[in-house]
Amino acid sequence: MNIARAIVVIGGGFYGCSVADHLARQGANVVLLERSSDLLTRASYHNQARLHNGYHYPRSFSTAYRSRWNFRRFLQEFRPAIVTDFTKLYAIARVGSKVSPRQFEFFCETIEAPIRPARSSFLDLFSPRLIAAVYETQEYAFDAAVLRRLLGERLAAAGVKVRMETTVVAVEPNPAGNGLIVLDHLGNTIPADYVFNCTYSGLNTIQGITPTRTTLKHEITEMALVQLPPDLEGISVTVMDGPFFSFMPFPDRALSTFSHVRYTPHSAWLEAPDHHPNPYSLFDTVTKSSAFGFMIRDAQRFMPSLEAMKYRDSLFEVKTVLVKNEGDDGRPILFEVDPHQPRIVSMLGSKIDNIYDALDAVNTYFANRIE
Ligand SMILES: Cc1cc2nc3c(=O)[nH]c(=O)nc-3n(C[C@H](O)[C@H](O)[C@H](O)COP(=O)(O)OP(=O)(O)OC[C@H]3O[C@@H](n4cnc5c(N)ncnc54)[C@H](O)[C@@H]3O)c2cc1C
C-alpha cells in the first residue's frame, strides 16, 4: 500500500510514534506533534512494563488470545528492549479470586500459554492459608527507555518530522480544499490530508475532533517503585484475579514496580457525552501522596518476605480504559473514524503489544478509503 499523503499524528507515545513510522514507511509525509519535551514520557513510560502473554486475562479470551499472538511478534521486533532474566510467577488467591486454580490451568491450556506448578523454593514464599496455587509462567518486561530510543531512530530513518513541546488545540477543515488544518497552542497551523489522534488520556480534548462514541474511564494511578529483598530478587509475582497485588521489573530504573488493584487507582472518573475535562490538567492539580503503606500491608499477608521491600519512588499517571471492558478486564484497541470528518481517526491502544492490532486497523482504514 502506498499512501502519498500529508498526515499529522498527534501524540508521541508508543502508539503515535509507531503509527507515524508505519505511515511514513508507506510513502506518507508525516509530522508528529507531542506536547512534552521528549517521546514516550507519559503512559508509555509510566506503566507496569509487562509484555503481556495472555495470563492476565482469564476473563477475556479475545484479549488473552491476541496477547499470545502479539507477544511473539513484539518480542521479535523489539528484542533489545525486552528483559527476560526473571521468573514470572502467577499465584491464585484462595479467597476473593474470580478464577480458581483449575480454571486458570484450563484457560492457559486453551490459549496454549506455557505454565507449570511452581518449584517448592518459590511456593515457600507464599502463605498457604491465602494462596491456593502458584505457577511458573513465561512473561517478560519491556524497558520503556530503550523503546523510546528505538522508536526515535525509526522516526528519523523514516523521515518523520517530529515537533516536541507542541500541544494541539484544534483540527479544522482547510478552507483551501477538502483537507484539514491542525492548530497548536501557539497558533501555528499545519495542513494535513489525514489526522491520527493518538493522545491516549487526551483523546477527547481537541476541538474539532468528535469525542469517541466509546465511553472512556480515567484513573489517577500510582505504581510504587521498590527495591526487592534479596530472597525475591529475580522474581516477579502477580496474584490473581481480584483485589490483589503484583510486582514486575522496571528495567530503566533497575527497580521493580509494585501495584495493587485496590490502591493503585487513587481516583477515577467517567467521561459523559457532553463532559470531557482535560485529564492532564486534572492530573497536574491533584496531590500525589503514596499509597505504598496500604499496598504493602495487604501484600505481605500473602508473601511475608515482602515486609523487607524498600520503597524508593512512585510513578503517577492517568490511566485510560474503555468503560465497556470494566466487567471482563479486556483490553481491546479503540479505533474510531470521526463521524463528521472521516479524515480524522482517534485511537487508543490499551496495552503496548496491541500495536499490531492498531496498525492492522490503520491498513484497513486506508484500504477502504474511497478518494
Ligand atoms: C499505570 C499503568 C500501567 C500499565 N501497565 C501496562 C503494562 O504493564 N503493559 C502494557 O502493555 N500496557 C500497560 N499500560 C497501558 C499502556 O501504558 C498504554 O496502552 C500505552 O502506553 C498507550 O500508549 P499511547 O501512545 O497511546 O499513550 P501515551 O504514551 O500516553 O502517549 C500519548 C501522548 O500524547 C501526548 N498528547 C496528549 N495530548 C496532546 C495534544 N493535545 N497535543 C500533542 N500531544 C498530546 C501526550 O503528551 C503523550 O505523550 C499501563 C498504563 C498505565 C497508566
Ligand as a Chemical Component Dictionary entry (heavy atoms), coordinates in Angstrom:
data_LIG
# 
_chem_comp.id                   LIG 
_chem_comp.type                 NON-POLYMER 
_chem_comp.pdbx_formal_charge   0 
_chem_comp.three_letter_code    LIG 
# 
loop_
_chem_comp_atom.comp_id 
_chem_comp_atom.atom_id 
_chem_comp_atom.alt_atom_id 
_chem_comp_atom.type_symbol 
_chem_comp_atom.charge 
_chem_comp_atom.model_Cartn_x 
_chem_comp_atom.model_Cartn_y 
_chem_comp_atom.model_Cartn_z 
_chem_comp_atom.pdbx_ordinal 
LIG C1  C1  C 0 -0.481 2.526  35.462 1  
LIG C2  C2  C 0 -0.445 1.884  34.094 2  
LIG C3  C3  C 0 0.012  0.579  33.960 3  
LIG C4  C4  C 0 0.036  -0.017 32.685 4  
LIG N1  N1  N 0 0.632  -1.235 32.552 5  
LIG C5  C5  C 0 0.823  -1.740 31.313 6  
LIG C6  C6  C 0 1.581  -2.922 31.138 7  
LIG O1  O1  O 0 2.141  -3.482 32.074 8  
LIG N2  N2  N 0 1.717  -3.417 29.885 9  
LIG C7  C7  C 0 1.145  -2.800 28.804 10 
LIG O2  O2  O 0 1.302  -3.295 27.686 11 
LIG N3  N3  N 0 0.446  -1.659 28.939 12 
LIG C8  C8  C 0 0.278  -1.103 30.157 13 
LIG N4  N4  N 0 -0.396 0.059  30.314 14 
LIG C9  C9  C 0 -1.042 0.661  29.137 15 
LIG C10 C10 C 0 -0.008 1.343  28.247 16 
LIG O3  O3  O 0 0.832  2.144  29.023 17 
LIG C11 C11 C 0 -0.754 2.179  27.211 18 
LIG O4  O4  O 0 -1.646 1.363  26.488 19 
LIG C12 C12 C 0 0.201  2.806  26.195 20 
LIG O5  O5  O 0 1.293  3.409  26.814 21 
LIG C13 C13 C 0 -0.569 3.847  25.407 22 
LIG O6  O6  O 0 0.330  4.465  24.516 23 
LIG P1  P1  P 0 -0.063 5.827  23.883 24 
LIG O7  O7  O 0 1.000  6.205  22.940 25 
LIG O8  O8  O 0 -1.460 5.739  23.347 26 
LIG O9  O9  O 0 -0.183 6.815  25.138 27 
LIG P2  P2  P 0 0.906  7.822  25.760 28 
LIG O10 O10 O 0 2.203  7.182  25.948 29 
LIG O11 O11 O 0 0.270  8.456  26.949 30 
LIG O12 O12 O 0 1.053  8.883  24.604 31 
LIG C14 C14 C 0 0.108  9.884  24.349 32 
LIG C15 C15 C 0 0.915  11.128 24.063 33 
LIG O13 O13 O 0 0.057  12.141 23.578 34 
LIG C16 C16 C 0 0.563  13.386 24.044 35 
LIG N5  N5  N 0 -0.531 14.354 23.954 36 
LIG C17 C17 C 0 -1.707 14.343 24.636 37 
LIG N6  N6  N 0 -2.484 15.364 24.242 38 
LIG C18 C18 C 0 -1.785 16.047 23.284 39 
LIG C19 C19 C 0 -2.066 17.198 22.497 40 
LIG N7  N7  N 0 -3.221 17.849 22.586 41 
LIG N8  N8  N 0 -1.128 17.622 21.625 42 
LIG C20 C20 C 0 0.053  16.964 21.493 43 
LIG N9  N9  N 0 0.364  15.863 22.220 44 
LIG C21 C21 C 0 -0.551 15.409 23.105 45 
LIG C22 C22 C 0 0.976  13.075 25.475 46 
LIG O14 O14 O 0 1.893  14.016 25.963 47 
LIG C23 C23 C 0 1.581  11.679 25.314 48 
LIG O15 O15 O 0 2.974  11.715 25.100 49 
LIG C24 C24 C 0 -0.435 0.702  31.551 50 
LIG C25 C25 C 0 -0.877 2.011  31.696 51 
LIG C26 C26 C 0 -0.855 2.626  32.936 52 
LIG C27 C27 C 0 -1.228 4.073  33.053 53 
# 
loop_
_chem_comp_bond.comp_id 
_chem_comp_bond.atom_id_1 
_chem_comp_bond.atom_id_2 
_chem_comp_bond.value_order 
_chem_comp_bond.pdbx_ordinal 
LIG C1  C2  SING 1  
LIG C2  C3  SING 2  
LIG C2  C26 DOUB 3  
LIG C3  C4  DOUB 4  
LIG C4  N1  SING 5  
LIG C4  C24 SING 6  
LIG N1  C5  DOUB 7  
LIG C5  C6  SING 8  
LIG C5  C8  SING 9  
LIG C6  O1  DOUB 10 
LIG C6  N2  SING 11 
LIG N2  C7  SING 12 
LIG C7  O2  DOUB 13 
LIG C7  N3  SING 14 
LIG N3  C8  DOUB 15 
LIG C8  N4  SING 16 
LIG N4  C9  SING 17 
LIG N4  C24 SING 18 
LIG C9  C10 SING 19 
LIG C10 O3  SING 20 
LIG C10 C11 SING 21 
LIG C11 O4  SING 22 
LIG C11 C12 SING 23 
LIG C12 O5  SING 24 
LIG C12 C13 SING 25 
LIG C13 O6  SING 26 
LIG O6  P1  SING 27 
LIG P1  O7  DOUB 28 
LIG P1  O8  SING 29 
LIG P1  O9  SING 30 
LIG O9  P2  SING 31 
LIG P2  O10 DOUB 32 
LIG P2  O11 SING 33 
LIG P2  O12 SING 34 
LIG O12 C14 SING 35 
LIG C14 C15 SING 36 
LIG C15 O13 SING 37 
LIG C15 C23 SING 38 
LIG O13 C16 SING 39 
LIG C16 N5  SING 40 
LIG C16 C22 SING 41 
LIG N5  C17 SING 42 
LIG N5  C21 SING 43 
LIG C17 N6  DOUB 44 
LIG N6  C18 SING 45 
LIG C18 C19 SING 46 
LIG C18 C21 DOUB 47 
LIG C19 N7  SING 48 
LIG C19 N8  DOUB 49 
LIG N8  C20 SING 50 
LIG C20 N9  DOUB 51 
LIG N9  C21 SING 52 
LIG C22 O14 SING 53 
LIG C22 C23 SING 54 
LIG C23 O15 SING 55 
LIG C24 C25 DOUB 56 
LIG C25 C26 SING 57 
LIG C26 C27 SING 58 
# 
